[in-house]
Amino acid sequence: MDKKEKAKKVLDILEKEFPEATTALEFTNPLELLIATILSAQATDKLVNKITPALFQKYSSAKDFAEADPEELAKLSAPVNYYKTKAKNIKACCRMIVDEYGGKVPETLEELTELPGVGRKTANIVLGNAFGKNALAVDTHVKRVARRLGLTESDNPDQVEKDLCAVIPEEWWTKTTHLFIQHGRKTCKAANPLCDTCPIQDYSIYYKTVYKKKKK
């Protein structure tokens, strides 16, 4: 079975497993999702969702964030890891959005990744979820699931993205992100994966070469 065929079978199974799979971050517009995604690096979506309501109530536009008092912005971001750096990036990012894009979040990968604090993962999450474009975002869950399935051998997120995009139809890219994240959180966990109950164990190289040997 080639990788394209494997990917299709896996995604068909996971879609039935998680029919409502979507981003867990709460947002009402592209700017809010961009800010929330920047904050979510090395932090849980649940924690981010707790702090963003107050943040978005105080700052409702890119101009608001760009002109925010740095200490106040950092204070409102404080519960997440590296909040000072993230607050600094959010302020600089929104300054560029105001200066270069008239206050509107740009809609291309190239433009988004030029913004301070925005890498490919963040850009693809915004493109896929705020703008409805086909975009595959590689976080730790997506990378882990892809590697264990043998759809990539790389540990580099950018290469993992290329490898997945090469074997998954473009219209499935955004959905793949959601399905792999859900599967990674529920079953294909980093430390103690629940391989015995995994619905896609038949397609998992990890299950066959690592997990079953451990159980012997």
Helices and strands as residue ranges (DSSP letters): H 3-17, H 30-40, H 45-58, H 62-66, H 70-77, H 83-101, H 109-112, H 120-129, H 140-149, H 157-167, G 170-172, H 173-186, G 195-197, G 201-203, H 205-206, I 207-211, H 212-215
